[in-house]
Amino acid sequence: MIRFTDVSKSFGAKRVLDHFSLEIPTGQTTVLLGYSGTGKSVALKHIVGLLEPDEGIVEVDGQIVPELSRDDLVRLRSSIGYVFQFAALFDSLSVFDNVALGLRQQRRSEADVAARVAASLERVGLADQGDRFPSELSGGMRKRVGIARAIALEPRYILYDEPTTGLDPVTSAVIDELMVRTKRDLGVTGVVVTHDMRSAFAVADRIAMLYQGRVHAVGTVDEIRRTDDPVVRQFIEGRP
Amino acid sequence: MTDRLNRIGVAQLGFIRRTGRWAADAWRALGLPRIWAPQVIPQMRRLGVDSIPIALFLAVFTGIVLALLASYIFTGAVPLYFVGALVAKTIMMELGPVLTGMALAGRVGANIAAELGTMKVTEQVDALETLAVDVHAYLVVPRTIAATVMFPVVTAMAIAVGVVSGWITATNLLDLSTQEFFKGVRQFYQFKDAWFGLVKSASFGCAIAIMGSLTGLRTQGGAEGVGRSTTRAVVLGCEAILVLDAFWALVLL
C-alpha cells in the first residue's frame, strides 16, 4: 500500500502539496485527477523518492521513503515502474536497450534480459521495433515503449504520469486498454495521473481528485460520476 | 540588513551542502565500474578523438604566430636559433595545454552540459533514477575519466603540430635553417617541459568534465535552462583552467 499522510511540498513561494493525505490500496488502479499545477505529478515523484516532502510522511509497503538508505531506495525503485509524461526514453539507446537498461542493472544474464525485453515489447505490440531509436517513433509508440520499460522489471506498482496527454483519441484508447490489461494480467497496483476524463473512467478502480494541493474528493468511478460536489462536477463536465 | 546576510548565509550553506553531496555521490560512483566502464571508450571517442581537429587547427596557427613573434622580439639582440627554444618551450608548457584546454572547454564542456541538461529537463535523468541506475556512475564518471585521459593525448598532438608549424614557418618565412631551429629546441629542452604540460592538461580535462556534468545535472526549465547551463559550463571550465594553470605553476615550477 502507498500512503501519503499530511504531505506538504513547496517550490519557492508556491505550495504545491498542502497537507495532502491519501491511501492507495494494493491491487487496484487509483487515478489522481485534477487541474494542471495541483500537484499530481509531484505526488507521484514522492513515491519513488525523486522528491522529498517538506512535511508529512510518504510510505510504500510500510517503508518511509525519504528515510530509506540508498540501497533500500534502489530496492524499492526496482519494485516500481514509472511511465513518464513524455516517455523519457534515452535518445542514444535503441528501443531494445531502453527496455533492457533497468534489467541489466539487476545483473541478469544477457539471455534473460533479451527474453524479458522481447516479452515486454510483445505485450505492448512493438515486438518488431527493438532496433529502432526513439526519434523514429510516434508519440503513441514512445509511450508504449515507456510502458514496456516499466513492466520489464515485473514491478508491484506502476506509476503513469499523464499517459494519454498529447495523443489522438484512438491511440489514447490503445494506451488505456494496455493499462487495464497490464493490471489484469500482471496484478500490479496502478497509480495514474491524468486530466483526461475518458481515460480516467476507463482505467480507474478509484478516483481521487486533487484541488489546491490536497485531496478534494475520493471514490469509485460510479461515486465520482454521480457526485454533486460542484468542484468535481465542473472538472468532469469541463465547464469554465 | 541582518535578514539579508542570513539569506546569503543560508544560500551559501545550501550550495556547499549540495556540492558536498554531489562530490560524495560522484566518489561513491567510482566504485561501480560495471556501470561506468562500458561507457568510457565511447566517451573517449566523443570527447577526445572528435576534438582533435579543432585542437590541431589552433596549434597550427599558434606555432606560426609564435615563430613570427619570437623573430620580431629577438631581432638584433638574441641569436635567431632561440626562436626554436621559445616556440617549443612555450607551446609545451603553456600555450599547448591552455589554448587546447580553452578550446575544449567550449567544445567538451558545452557538449556535456547540453547533453546532461537536455536529459534532465526531458526527465531522462529521473528515468535513470527510477530504473535504479546510479546517475553519477552512468553519466558523470565515464565522461570525467574520458576527458582526464584524452585531454593529454589531444594536447600532446597539438604540441607536436604546434612545434612543426613553428619550424615550417621559421624555415620558410624567417632566415633560419632546420638545424638552427632544432638547435634552439634541444638546447633548452627538459623532460619536465613535456610532462608539466600533460599533467596540466589532464587536470583541465577533469575539471571541464566535472563543471559540465555539475551544471548539466542542475539544469532547470526548458531550452532556456539548457542554454544557461551550457554557457555556465563553458565559463566555469575556462575559469577552472586559469586557476589550475596558476596552481600547477606554483606547485611544479
Boltz contact constraints between the chains, C-beta under 6 A:
constraints:
  - contact:
      token1: [A, 48]
      token2: [B, 130]
      max_distance: 6.0
  - contact:
      token1: [A, 50]
      token2: [B, 126]
      max_distance: 6.0
  - contact:
      token1: [A, 74]
      token2: [B, 132]
      max_distance: 6.0
  - contact:
      token1: [A, 77]
      token2: [B, 130]
      max_distance: 6.0
  - contact:
      token1: [A, 77]
      token2: [B, 132]
      max_distance: 6.0
  - contact:
      token1: [A, 78]
      token2: [B, 132]
      max_distance: 6.0
  - contact:
      token1: [A, 82]
      token2: [B, 130]
      max_distance: 6.0
  - contact:
      token1: [A, 84]
      token2: [B, 123]
      max_distance: 6.0
  - contact:
      token1: [A, 84]
      token2: [B, 127]
      max_distance: 6.0
  - contact:
      token1: [A, 88]
      token2: [B, 123]
      max_distance: 6.0
  - contact:
      token1: [A, 88]
      token2: [B, 124]
      max_distance: 6.0
  - contact:
      token1: [A, 88]
      token2: [B, 127]
      max_distance: 6.0
  - contact:
      token1: [A, 90]
      token2: [B, 124]
      max_distance: 6.0
  - contact:
      token1: [A, 101]
      token2: [B, 131]
      max_distance: 6.0
  - contact:
      token1: [A, 102]
      token2: [B, 131]
      max_distance: 6.0
  - contact:
      token1: [A, 105]
      token2: [B, 132]
      max_distance: 6.0
  - contact:
      token1: [A, 105]
      token2: [B, 133]
      max_distance: 6.0
